Amino acid sequence: MTSEEVQISCKFVTRLPEQYRIAPTPIAVPGKLTRYGLSEVINHLLNLDPPKPFDFLVQGELVRTSLEKLVVRKAISAESALEVEYIPAVAPPSEEATGKHEDWVSAVDGSWAAAVATGCYDGTARLWTPGGAQLIRLSPPDVAVPEGASTAAVTTVCLLPPAPDSHPDGSTGCVVVAGGHDGVIRAWGVEVDAKRGGASAVANETCNLFVGHVGAVKCVASAPGGERVASCGHDHTVRVWHRDAGFAFDKNVSAGRKTKKSSKRRKGDDGDDAEPAPRFLVPGVDEPPPTPEHLAPLGKELVLNGHTDSVSAVAWESVDVVWSGGFDHALKSWDVETGKNTQSYDVPKAIMGMACVAGGGRVAWCGGGDKAVHMWDPRVGATTGATTSLMSHTGMVVSVRWCPGDEHKLVSCSYDGTVKLWDTRGKLPLHTVKAHEGERAMGCDFHGPRRIVSGGTDGRLRLFKLEDSLTAA
């Protein structure tokens, strides 16, 4: 019997609304059918006009071959009807808007519904509307830049939602947190006027400084609820801060005021006392704060030691558990209440980016030179086959994010300039977007479940709309 003659008894099921359901009576279909042929079957049975594309799942796996090949590979018995679940296919992402920067876009954060945040190598953090309009540009008021020098590049950015009861008047606000090459993390409170399409800093000349890292800050991430922020950097440490911690910096207080000199002095070339080289570009924070009026300590950070090389990524599993990954080829989870390392997992490559499924379950990471996105379930442990990999990028993958509300979808971006949308129940990307063609993509995220955003070395923030086959126009 040839493959064209093979018939497979299928029972089609779905979780879609009633109008998209068919009777669960087994139907014999040709074994040679792939998802496209199966989609034609469903469209015929539902009498859809115009027809809609569907995707199909068998035992939790997306159908990407013929039914016959899938049944043979999974050793599924033919004694009973094969249960096939049909779901709406994801339509190709459509570009909605572009936001322009003067330098590389190093990071993006789409976790807040009202706006998208970006970090830029020109030393600024920015907020954008979903339509690509710039709401506000935030420059560090504390940085003293020598003449002819460039500002400290922003390497990472995240958003904190407004604190409970912080806006009783009904206005919308958030906190923008940015980490930079100078080792300092800065946070601005921002209020957004949705009606007028603008935003303003809560106190335009002030921001909080989180000082502790020695060397560049590589990643910042907000805990669920936004009460804590995790950071990591070249100094091999992970740090956890309360949102109200750090130092309050007020430009109006410090302007024109000489900072306190260190008690430790060194001799200059001419024998006179000379100032020690500052560790940061921030006046006064390379040593204990001179007076409360200049830098007022509001709290201390939790320092998590255990990595043996630069830590490049942090991500929260829950309010109590944060994960980190670095150039030492290690994934580590930390209990932020006790400061203890609770789990470690060695990986074959340096880690550049990572993300956790909300509530735990799976950790995704990327980096090294293998051009892949990797996933690991910590509940399985370091057993054989614990890691699965998604291969399609042609350059190093530097950022990955899970879709909010959908544990099966994630987005990744790469130095190949593309952004890829994945369903982890299959091994191939659902769609590939040439978001930064000819350049490097540096960061990506979801902005809600219906939009993906990315930034790259072309200085562009790109926003793409996501729709499924039943909602697309």
Secondary structure, DSSP 4 states (H G I P E B T S, - for coil): --GGG-EEEEEEE--S-GGG------EEEETT--HHHHHHHHHHHHT-SS---EEEEETTEE--S-HHHHHHHTT--SSSPEEEEEEEPBPPPEEEEEEE-SS-EEEEE--STT-EEEEETTS-EEEE-TTS-EEEEE--TT--PPTTPPPPPEEEEEEEPPPTTS-TTS-EEEEEEEEETTSEEEEEEEEEETTTTEEEETTTTEEEEEE--SS-EEEEEEPTTSSEEEEEETTSEEEEEETT-SEEEEHHHHTT-PPPPPS--EE-TTSSEEPPPPSSSSTTTTSS-S-TTTEEE---PEEEE--SS-EEEEEESSSSEEEEEETTSEEEEEETTTTEEEEEEE-SS---EEEE-TTSS-EEEE-TTS-EEEEE-TTT-S-TT-EEEEE--SS-EEEEEEETTEEEEEEEEETTS-EEEEETTSSS-SEEE-TTTTS-EEEEEESSTTEEEEEETTSEEEEEE--BTTT--
